[in-house]
Amino acid sequence: MPYFLDNWQEELGFPAALAQGWRDFNFPRFLMAQTRREVFFENDASAAATAQLVRGQGMAERNFIYLYLGTIIGGGLVLGGNLETGPNGNAAAFNTFPVSASTLPGAAAPAGPFELLQHRASIYVLLRHLRANGVAIDRIGDLAGLGEAAQPWLGQWEDDCAAALAQAIIGALSVVDVEAIVIDGILPPAPLARIVALVDAALARLVPSGLMMPKLRQGGLGPDGPAIGAALLPFYAHFAPNNEVLARKFSAEAKPLLGSGPAAA
């Protein structure tokens, strides 16, 4: 599950009481108490990055940045064949990466000097944009059946999303050196492929000299990525070449990463 779910009240439109409920409820400890089994917890995007490393496009490279277009965009960083989660488990989350303001018609101006990537490259933004323009859609799984009824608004969001992703990728490549960028998510394959192509074109225009551009790949696991990664976590924690951070994090007695609220499961 995502980290900081209780902080997404404004983006996802759920009531304050529900946000407080997530803050007060420790989901991993609840599962351990109910099942009497060890619980391995991780945020959904890092779990999906693990799936890419073990079962997906990441098998071809051992150093890659992973971007997951979910309800809120997430990500992961794999270096030397190891998922790097950082001391707080939040490495390469990407949702708070600073980017320029959105070009979508009707998009609100950023609250500060820059916009956050989650406000341009998240699926909730696409759904909100479609609904604001009269497209009846309840969830992203309905998108494939809409066809031309989703246009031109789907195309507008794809352009805006890809431009923001290109900015975030360039920023990330200024810090880490990787062989590949893998983009996956809960979008149907066709719009996901268009976004990957748009990002590739934007990077070709924008990458400054002196920056080594890695391969850009479309992930092949889609919405199943987090679940596959979650199933792999116990194996990865025990058998990965370098699992010191994961072994500490996955201890049944481990202190939750986010205080009294849920960490992830």
Buried (B, 14 or more C-beta within 10 A) or exposed (E): BBBBBBBBBEBBEBEEEEBEEBBEEBBBBEBBEEEEEEBBBBBBBBBBBBBBBBBBBBEEBBBBBBBBBBBBBBBBBBBEBBBBBEEEBBBBBBBEBBBEBBEBEEBEEBEEEEBBBBBBBBBBBBBBBBEEBEBEBEEBEBBEEBEEEBEEBBEBBBBBBBBBBBBBBBBBBEEBEBBBBBBBBBBBEEBBEBBBBBBBEBBEEEBEEEEEEBBBBBBBBBBBBBBBBBBBBBEBBEEBEEBEBBEEBBEEEBEBBBEEBBBBB
